[in-house]
């Protein structure tokens, strides 16, 4: 906890790091929690599969318990026209084993009614384990904007569905702090924090590349992060997501420490 905010080490910040090491690094750098990739985004592969490997699941859980680290979120379901909720149940089971309160979900289904139905059905399964579904919007996906995400959450009709607010994706999809302030109270479940230049990338391909490997540290870019924090709850959980290709020469621990130091400086400046 720092300045009232639980801080979590996001998967992308230390992408490629084995999950047990991820937990150890997070503890050493002062994070309260971690985010683990339990299921790959559509079209990508997992470097370190966790689901189904019960020996690894137990080891991750034991190390986290010993070090006092919890699990904020799991990545990442993708709603597709062909989505089969039954195939996701082992992921929910694993998230429950880690007592994760949140699972990320994105949407690549162009049919809103079908997407909402599938979201509602996986949310029902998640609710049995006390897990909420956090919709992450990205400008290149079917659910591209914060408005799209709010509509999908509403159409699902489930109380354990909300929004994952990524500062970069909010900016790149044309959103701003005013759009966040206009949402129903408590719809934003947590924040992924980073910074970026104020100018928009040229196209979706450049936007994807930026999101996965060209983010800036909080306070180092041109986004309206001060204004964004002002419209969020004072205790909003923060996932520090700061991957940058320029950090490739740094070890995983150094990347985690860099993100933590920048986040603390940013929160200190806000408080002052």
C-alpha positions, 0 to 999 in steps of 0.5 A: 500500500502506498499513499492509500493505493494497493500497488500490483506488478503487471504481467507486461512490465516483466513480460517473460518472467517466470511466475514464481520469480515474478512474485519474488521480484514484486515482493522485493520491490515493495509491491502488494500484489501481482498480475499473472497471465493465466490465458493468452490473448487471442492469437498469442502464446503463453511462455509460462503456462500455469493453468493445469500445472498444480505443482506450479500453482501450489508453488506460486501460492506458497511463495506468495504467502511466505512473502506477503504478496497477493494476486490482483488480477489474471489475464486475459479472456477474449470474447470471440464469436466462437467462445466456449465458456466451458473451456474457460472454467479451468482458468476460473478455477486457477484464479480462485486458487490464487484468490484473485478478485479480478479477471481481465476480459477483452472483446473481439465479437462484433455481435453485442448481444452474443458478447454480452450473453457470453460475458454474463455466463462467465461472470456467473461462474466467476461470481461463485469464486468471488471474482469480478470480470474487468472489461479492458477496452482497446481501440483496435478491438470490437469493444474499443472505447470506455463507452463501449465497455460501459455498454457491454457491462450494462448489457451483461446484466451482472453485478460482478462486471466492471471496467479495467481502466488502462490510462494508455487505452483511454487516451488512444481510444479518444477518451479522457478523465471527463469520460471516466467521471461520467461513468456510474459509481464503482464501474471502474474496478482498477487502474493500469497506470503508465504514461505516454506522449500526448500525440496519437500513434499513426494507426492501430499497428503503431498503437498495439506496438506502443501498448506492448512495448513503448509505454512511459513511466507515470509522470514522464509523458503527456497524458492527463494523469493528474486529472484522471487520478482526481476522478478515481477513488482515493484508494483505487488499486493500481497495476503498474504496467510500464513495458518499454523496449528500451528496458530490454537490457534491464533484468526483470527485477530492475524493470519492476523497481523502475516502475515502482520508483516512478509510481511512488514519485508520481503519487508523492507529487499528487499528494504534495 
